[in-house]
């Protein structure tokens, strides 16, 4: 059996903005598919009933492991830093993931 990580060229980290201006961070191999799941209430419980939702940022990385590490770091950042990332005032690589 082939692992997903062997067949997928990239993993993505993404940010979704809710109606109340909150930002949700997640990872996936298919941003469009995952965003549609969130919009239809079949994604993360955090986003249910919080629409309309807007996909505001995504970034590709090579592996699931790296995506998970970035996701953890992003979730710990204050909202202002996430907003700056969306505005491209800094790059994800500056988080120095090992």
N, CA, C and O atoms as a DFTB+ gen file, in Angstrom:
392 C
 N C O
     1  1       0.837      -1.184       0.000
     2  2       0.000       0.000       0.000
     3  2       0.881       1.247       0.000
     4  3       1.835       1.336       0.773
     5  1       0.562       2.208      -0.865
     6  2       1.333       3.435      -0.984
     7  2       0.852       4.466       0.027
     8  3      -0.350       4.678       0.185
     9  1       1.786       5.097       0.704
    10  2       1.446       6.137       1.674
    11  2       1.088       7.431       0.948
    12  3       1.629       7.722      -0.118
    13  1       0.176       8.204       1.530
    14  2      -0.221       9.482       0.948
    15  2       0.989      10.387       0.776
    16  3       1.114      11.066      -0.244
    17  1       1.874      10.406       1.754
    18  2       3.032      11.297       1.696
    19  2       3.970      10.956       0.541
    20  3       4.731      11.812       0.089
    21  1       3.924       9.710       0.060
    22  2       4.772       9.312      -1.056
    23  2       4.171       9.723      -2.393
    24  3       4.906       9.914      -3.361
    25  1       2.854       9.861      -2.466
    26  2       2.208      10.167      -3.731
    27  2       1.860      11.641      -3.890
    28  3       1.631      12.094      -5.012
    29  1       1.816      12.391      -2.814
    30  2       1.450      13.804      -2.866
    31  2       2.710      14.661      -2.951
    32  3       3.617      14.517      -2.131
    33  1       2.768      15.552      -3.942
    34  2       3.961      16.382      -4.080
    35  2       4.104      17.415      -2.972
    36  3       5.218      17.824      -2.646
    37  1       2.989      17.840      -2.391
    38  2       3.048      18.899      -1.384
    39  2       1.955      18.750      -0.340
    40  3       0.899      18.166      -0.584
    41  1       2.240      19.287       0.808
    42  2       1.242      19.500       1.854
    43  2       1.076      21.004       1.964
    44  3       1.978      21.760       1.605
    45  1      -0.060      21.435       2.451
    46  2      -0.350      22.861       2.557
    47  2      -0.774      23.224       3.973
    48  3      -1.474      22.465       4.643
    49  1      -0.342      24.385       4.410
    50  2      -0.824      25.004       5.634
    51  2      -1.739      26.122       5.152
    52  3      -1.414      26.812       4.185
    53  1      -2.874      26.311       5.810
    54  2      -3.798      27.342       5.347
    55  2      -4.434      28.073       6.527
    56  3      -4.481      27.566       7.648
    57  1      -4.917      29.268       6.241
    58  2      -5.654      30.073       7.213
    59  2      -7.013      30.432       6.633
    60  3      -7.117      30.858       5.483
    61  1      -8.052      30.258       7.441
    62  2      -9.422      30.606       7.067
    63  2      -9.924      31.664       8.043
    64  3      -9.740      31.549       9.255
    65  1     -10.564      32.702       7.491
    66  2     -11.153      33.756       8.317
    67  2     -12.653      33.487       8.467
    68  3     -13.332      33.161       7.494
    69  1     -13.160      33.624       9.693
    70  2     -14.581      33.409       9.971
    71  2     -15.346      34.740       9.941
    72  3     -14.749      35.811       9.825
    73  1     -16.650      34.651      10.044
    74  2     -17.520      35.836      10.073
    75  2     -17.119      36.790      11.206
    76  3     -17.201      38.008      11.052
    77  1     -16.688      36.235      12.333
    78  2     -16.302      37.067      13.485
    79  2     -14.843      37.512      13.430
    80  3     -14.317      38.055      14.401
    81  1     -14.191      37.277      12.284
    82  2     -12.807      37.693      12.039
    83  2     -11.767      36.817      12.743
    84  3     -10.592      37.182      12.795
    85  1     -12.179      35.677      13.282
    86  2     -11.218      34.727      13.862
    87  2     -10.465      34.037      12.725
    88  3     -10.971      33.935      11.608
    89  1      -9.260      33.570      13.017
    90  2      -8.466      32.844      12.031
    91  2      -8.288      31.405      12.476
    92  3      -7.931      31.136      13.623
    93  1      -8.544      30.477      11.550
    94  2      -8.382      29.049      11.803
    95  2      -7.218      28.556      10.960
    96  3      -7.124      28.895       9.780
    97  1      -6.335      27.767      11.542
    98  2      -5.179      27.210      10.847
    99  2      -5.347      25.705      10.704
   100  3      -5.749      25.028      11.650
   101  1      -5.036      25.179       9.512
   102  2      -5.100      23.744       9.289
   103  2      -4.095      23.315       8.234
   104  3      -3.410      24.146       7.638
   105  1      -4.014      21.992       8.009
   106  2      -3.140      21.449       6.966
   107  2      -3.937      20.478       6.104
   108  3      -4.936      19.912       6.547
   109  1      -3.483      20.292       4.867
   110  2      -4.149      19.392       3.932
   111  2      -3.244      19.142       2.730
   112  3      -2.225      19.811       2.558
   113  1      -3.626      18.177       1.905
   114  2      -2.938      17.973       0.632
   115  2      -3.720      18.628      -0.508
   116  3      -3.193      18.775      -1.610
   117  1      -4.969      19.023      -0.254
   118  2      -5.828      19.623      -1.277
   119  2      -6.615      20.776      -0.641
   120  3      -7.649      20.556      -0.010
   121  1      -6.125      21.982      -0.809
   122  2      -6.711      23.151      -0.153
   123  2      -8.152      23.382      -0.606
   124  3      -9.021      23.638       0.228
   125  1      -8.422      23.297      -1.904
   126  2      -9.777      23.545      -2.406
   127  2     -10.782      22.555      -1.833
   128  3     -11.865      22.944      -1.395
   129  1     -10.425      21.281      -1.837
   130  2     -11.317      20.246      -1.306
   131  2     -11.574      20.469       0.179
   132  3     -12.714      20.389       0.636
   133  1     -10.523      20.746       0.924
   134  2     -10.662      20.926       2.369
   135  2     -11.496      22.172       2.692
   136  3     -12.319      22.153       3.607
   137  1     -11.277      23.253       1.937
   138  2     -12.053      24.468       2.175
   139  2     -13.542      24.210       1.917
   140  3     -14.392      24.684       2.671
   141  1     -13.855      23.467       0.864
   142  2     -15.255      23.116       0.579
   143  2     -15.849      22.290       1.717
   144  3     -17.017      22.463       2.064
   145  1     -15.050      21.391       2.299
   146  2     -15.523      20.612       3.451
   147  2     -15.866      21.543       4.613
   148  3     -16.905      21.390       5.255
   149  1     -14.994      22.496       4.872
   150  2     -15.249      23.452       5.955
   151  2     -16.523      24.256       5.677
   152  3     -17.327      24.477       6.584
   153  1     -16.707      24.689       4.439
   154  2     -17.873      25.501       4.085
   155  2     -19.187      24.738       4.240
   156  3     -20.225      25.334       4.529
   157  1     -19.139      23.427       4.048
   158  2     -20.361      22.621       4.133
   159  2     -20.552      21.993       5.510
   160  3     -21.444      21.163       5.690
   161  1     -19.728      22.377       6.481
   162  2     -19.880      21.868       7.840
   163  2     -19.302      20.487       8.051
   164  3     -19.554      19.862       9.082
   165  1     -18.528      19.995       7.089
   166  2     -17.941      18.656       7.198
   167  2     -16.462      18.696       7.563
   168  3     -15.778      17.674       7.524
   169  1     -15.976      19.879       7.918
   170  2     -14.586      20.027       8.324
   171  2     -14.480      20.137       9.833
   172  3     -15.196      19.456      10.567
   173  1     -13.592      20.988      10.285
   174  2     -13.336      21.170      11.719
   175  2     -14.560      21.711      12.452
   176  3     -15.257      22.590      11.944
   177  1     -14.814      21.187      13.638
   178  2     -15.943      21.645      14.460
   179  2     -15.821      23.130      14.791
   180  3     -16.828      23.828      14.908
   181  1     -14.604      23.605      14.940
   182  2     -14.363      25.015      15.266
   183  2     -15.047      25.948      14.275
   184  3     -15.501      27.026      14.657
   185  1     -15.125      25.548      13.005
   186  2     -15.655      26.423      11.961
   187  2     -17.153      26.277      11.721
   188  3     -17.741      27.083      11.000
   189  1     -17.770      25.274      12.304
   190  2     -19.198      25.042      12.058
   191  2     -20.040      26.191      12.593
   192  3     -19.916      26.592      13.750
   193  1     -20.901      26.711      11.723
   194  2     -21.778      27.807      12.103
   195  2     -21.099      29.161      12.188
   196  3     -21.693      30.117      12.686
   197  1     -19.865      29.260      11.711
   198  2     -19.113      30.512      11.816
   199  2     -18.904      31.186      10.469
   200  3     -18.082      32.094      10.345
   201  1     -19.654      30.741       9.451
   202  2     -19.522      31.302       8.116
   203  2     -20.227      32.636       7.993
   204  3     -20.973      33.030       8.890
   205  1     -20.000      33.339       6.888
   206  2     -19.240      32.840       5.753
   207  2     -17.747      32.745       6.077
   208  3     -17.206      33.516       6.870
   209  1     -17.113      31.777       5.439
   210  2     -15.685      31.536       5.623
   211  2     -14.928      32.068       4.413
   212  3     -15.441      32.081       3.295
   213  1     -13.704      32.502       4.659
   214  2     -12.861      32.999       3.578
   215  2     -11.467      32.391       3.714
   216  3     -10.817      32.530       4.750
   217  1     -11.021      31.721       2.667
   218  2      -9.655      31.203       2.635
   219  2      -8.745      32.394       2.356
   220  3      -8.798      32.974       1.272
   221  1      -7.912      32.762       3.327
   222  2      -7.127      33.995       3.196
   223  2      -5.640      33.768       2.939
   224  3      -4.932      34.697       2.550
   225  1      -5.156      32.531       3.153
   226  2      -3.719      32.286       2.977
   227  2      -3.454      30.793       2.914
   228  3      -4.090      30.009       3.618
   229  1      -2.506      30.403       2.060
   230  2      -2.023      29.015       2.056
   231  2      -0.573      29.004       1.588
   232  3      -0.116      29.903       0.881
   233  1       0.127      27.970       2.000
   234  2       1.552      27.843       1.673
   235  2       1.891      26.362       1.562
   236  3       1.478      25.569       2.407
   237  1       2.635      25.982       0.531
   238  2       2.993      24.571       0.358
   239  2       4.330      24.260       1.021
   240  3       5.239      25.090       1.054
   241  1       4.423      23.041       1.548
   242  2       5.663      22.508       2.118
   243  2       5.830      21.083       1.609
   244  3       4.889      20.504       1.065
   245  1       7.016      20.517       1.779
   246  2       7.317      19.222       1.170
   247  2       6.675      18.022       1.853
   248  3       6.290      17.067       1.177
   249  1       6.551      18.050       3.177
   250  2       6.110      16.845       3.886
   251  2       5.005      17.145       4.894
   252  3       4.813      18.288       5.309
   253  1       4.286      16.096       5.275
   254  2       3.258      16.226       6.301
   255  2       3.887      16.624       7.630
   256  3       3.336      17.448       8.360
   257  1       5.026      16.047       7.938
   258  2       5.721      16.355       9.187
   259  2       6.024      17.848       9.289
   260  3       5.803      18.466      10.330
   261  1       6.527      18.413       8.212
   262  2       6.842      19.842       8.192
   263  2       5.564      20.682       8.304
   264  3       5.545      21.695       9.002
   265  1       4.512      20.263       7.622
   266  2       3.228      20.974       7.701
   267  2       2.708      20.981       9.135
   268  3       2.238      22.011       9.618
   269  1       2.789      19.846       9.815
   270  2       2.335      19.757      11.206
   271  2       3.149      20.672      12.120
   272  3       2.596      21.323      13.006
   273  1       4.454      20.718      11.902
   274  2       5.314      21.578      12.723
   275  2       4.974      23.053      12.523
   276  3       4.901      23.817      13.486
   277  1       4.767      23.449      11.259
   278  2       4.379      24.832      10.981
   279  2       3.005      25.146      11.569
   280  3       2.794      26.226      12.120
   281  1       2.074      24.200      11.451
   282  2       0.732      24.401      11.996
   283  2       0.792      24.666      13.506
   284  3       0.134      25.579      14.005
   285  1       1.566      23.882      14.212
   286  2       1.706      24.058      15.661
   287  2       2.264      25.445      15.979
   288  3       1.761      26.133      16.867
   289  1       3.303      25.849      15.249
   290  2       3.909      27.169      15.473
   291  2       2.918      28.292      15.166
   292  3       2.800      29.253      15.927
   293  1       2.199      28.160      14.032
   294  2       1.242      29.203      13.647
   295  2       0.118      29.352      14.659
   296  3      -0.300      30.467      14.971
   297  1      -0.371      28.227      15.172
   298  2      -1.470      28.278      16.135
   299  2      -1.063      28.982      17.427
   300  3      -1.917      29.506      18.143
   301  1       0.220      28.996      17.726
   302  2       0.715      29.645      18.943
   303  2       0.982      31.136      18.755
   304  3       1.177      31.856      19.734
   305  1       0.993      31.602      17.516
   306  2       1.274      33.010      17.251
   307  2       0.077      33.887      17.600
   308  3      -1.068      33.448      17.498
   309  1       0.338      35.124      18.012
   310  2      -0.776      36.056      18.219
   311  2      -1.434      36.400      16.875
   312  3      -0.809      36.295      15.820
   313  1      -2.680      36.805      16.934
   314  2      -3.433      37.091      15.706
   315  2      -2.739      38.140      14.845
   316  3      -2.762      38.035      13.619
   317  1      -2.131      39.138      15.451
   318  2      -1.466      40.194      14.683
   319  2      -0.367      39.621      13.786
   320  3      -0.182      40.083      12.661
   321  1       0.355      38.623      14.277
   322  2       1.410      37.991      13.470
   323  2       0.799      37.207      12.310
   324  3       1.357      37.196      11.213
   325  1      -0.337      36.552      12.539
   326  2      -1.023      35.829      11.461
   327  2      -1.519      36.811      10.403
   328  3      -1.436      36.538       9.205
   329  1      -2.035      37.956      10.851
   330  2      -2.493      38.984       9.910
   331  2      -1.320      39.500       9.080
   332  3      -1.469      39.740       7.882
   333  1      -0.170      39.669       9.699
   334  2       1.020      40.111       8.975
   335  2       1.469      39.063       7.966
   336  3       1.938      39.408       6.882
   337  1       1.332      37.799       8.310
   338  2       1.663      36.716       7.381
   339  2       0.738      36.776       6.167
   340  3       1.196      36.649       5.031
   341  1      -0.548      36.968       6.401
   342  2      -1.527      37.080       5.313
   343  2      -1.174      38.253       4.401
   344  3      -1.311      38.160       3.181
   345  1      -0.722      39.350       4.991
   346  2      -0.351      40.550       4.232
   347  2       1.044      40.442       3.611
   348  3       1.518      41.378       2.966
   349  1       1.687      39.308       3.807
   350  2       3.026      39.032       3.264
   351  2       4.085      39.981       3.820
   352  3       5.014      40.374       3.114
   353  1       3.933      40.343       5.093
   354  2       4.923      41.191       5.746
   355  2       6.077      40.379       6.324
   356  3       7.095      40.937       6.733
   357  1       5.914      39.060       6.356
   358  2       6.992      38.156       6.758
   359  2       6.727      36.792       6.127
   360  3       5.611      36.513       5.688
   361  1       7.752      35.945       6.083
   362  2       7.658      34.627       5.453
   363  2       7.587      33.530       6.500
   364  3       8.165      33.643       7.581
   365  1       6.876      32.476       6.166
   366  2       6.721      31.328       7.057
   367  2       8.073      30.729       7.452
   368  3       8.241      30.249       8.573
   369  1       9.022      30.761       6.538
   370  2      10.331      30.157       6.797
   371  2      11.068      30.817       7.961
   372  3      11.995      30.226       8.514
   373  1      10.673      32.021       8.336
   374  2      11.339      32.698       9.456
   375  2      10.999      32.067      10.802
   376  3      11.568      32.452      11.823
   377  1      10.078      31.103      10.816
   378  2       9.746      30.404      12.064
   379  2      10.808      29.383      12.457
   380  3      10.783      28.864      13.572
   381  1      11.743      29.088      11.549
   382  2      12.869      28.191      11.832
   383  2      12.431      26.835      12.387
   384  3      12.707      26.500      13.539
   385  1      11.755      26.081      11.560
   386  2      11.329      24.727      11.928
   387  2      12.495      23.773      11.720
   388  3      13.182      23.836      10.701
   389  1      12.716      22.898      12.682
   390  2      13.806      21.904      12.575
   391  2      13.310      20.640      11.923
   392  3      14.078      19.694      11.747
